[in-house]
Amino acid sequence: QVQLVESGGGLVQAGGSLRLSCAASGRTFSSRVMGWFRQAPGKEREFVVAITWSGGSTYYADSVKGRFTISTDSAKNTVYLQMNSLKPEDTAVYYCAARRLGYGSSWYSELKGYEYWGQGTQVTVSS
């Protein structure tokens, strides 16, 4: 089992920044990929970004490229999501998730591939 706990959400004005954290515990060695997803009210959960624990590979949704940055601290078993130039459309509950390495096209963005999920943290961007 892997336990994931997100933190760092909050209310910010458009153009502002937030940093989310996801602390992982348990059998983390079995989950080589960490991802962030988000879900806005009335919408489906969508992929935001993913990273391998080694940090060698990152994958971004087009909507956040150039604004969001994912990183890992292996010593702390923590994944960070730095969000800059936030927009009102970034408002959502952000979820951290973990999975094994996948294969094929866009495997990193598939919700069903992620075995473990955090409880989510609310991010609200005001205009």
Solvent accessible surface area in square Angstrom, and as a share of the most:
residue,aa,sasa,rsa
1,Q,135,0.60
2,V,10,0.06
3,Q,89,0.39
4,L,11,0.06
5,V,87,0.50
6,E,7,0.03
7,S,60,0.39
8,G,37,0.35
9,G,30,0.29
10,G,30,0.29
11,L,130,0.65
12,V,25,0.15
13,Q,136,0.60
14,A,50,0.39
15,G,56,0.54
16,G,21,0.21
17,S,55,0.36
18,L,35,0.17
19,R,130,0.47
20,L,0,0.00
21,S,24,0.15
22,C,0,0.00
23,A,48,0.37
24,A,9,0.07
25,S,58,0.37
26,G,53,0.51
27,R,135,0.49
28,T,20,0.12
29,F,130,0.54
30,S,20,0.13
31,S,1,0.01
32,R,100,0.37
33,V,0,0.00
34,M,1,0.01
35,G,0,0.00
36,W,0,0.00
37,F,0,0.00
38,R,16,0.06
39,Q,62,0.28
40,A,23,0.18
41,P,119,0.75
42,G,91,0.87
43,K,140,0.59
44,E,150,0.67
45,R,65,0.24
46,E,79,0.35
47,F,26,0.11
48,V,1,0.00
49,V,0,0.00
50,A,0,0.00
51,I,5,0.03
52,T,16,0.10
53,W,17,0.06
54,S,96,0.62
55,G,35,0.34
56,G,68,0.65
57,S,42,0.27
58,T,61,0.35
59,Y,52,0.20
60,Y,54,0.21
61,A,22,0.17
62,D,119,0.62
63,S,64,0.41
64,V,0,0.00
65,K,118,0.50
66,G,86,0.83
67,R,31,0.11
68,F,5,0.02
69,T,75,0.43
70,I,7,0.04
71,S,49,0.31
72,T,37,0.22
73,D,42,0.22
74,S,71,0.46
75,A,102,0.79
76,K,136,0.58
77,N,55,0.28
78,T,12,0.07
79,V,0,0.00
80,Y,33,0.13
81,L,0,0.00
82,Q,59,0.26
83,M,0,0.00
84,N,59,0.30
85,S,59,0.38
86,L,2,0.01
87,K,84,0.36
88,P,55,0.34
89,E,121,0.54
90,D,0,0.00
91,T,33,0.19
92,A,2,0.02
93,V,41,0.23
94,Y,0,0.00
95,Y,33,0.12
96,C,0,0.00
97,A,0,0.00
98,A,0,0.00
99,R,23,0.09
100,R,137,0.50
101,L,107,0.53
102,G,21,0.20
103,Y,198,0.75
104,G,57,0.55
105,S,103,0.67
106,S,53,0.34
107,W,28,0.10
108,Y,49,0.19
109,S,31,0.20
110,E,72,0.32
111,L,71,0.35
112,K,180,0.76
113,G,22,0.21
114,Y,10,0.04
115,E,86,0.39
116,Y,43,0.16
117,W,79,0.28
118,G,11,0.10
119,Q,112,0.50
120,G,12,0.12
121,T,19,0.11
122,Q,87,0.39
123,V,0,0.00
124,T,46,0.27
125,V,7,0.04
126,S,41,0.27
127,S,131,0.85
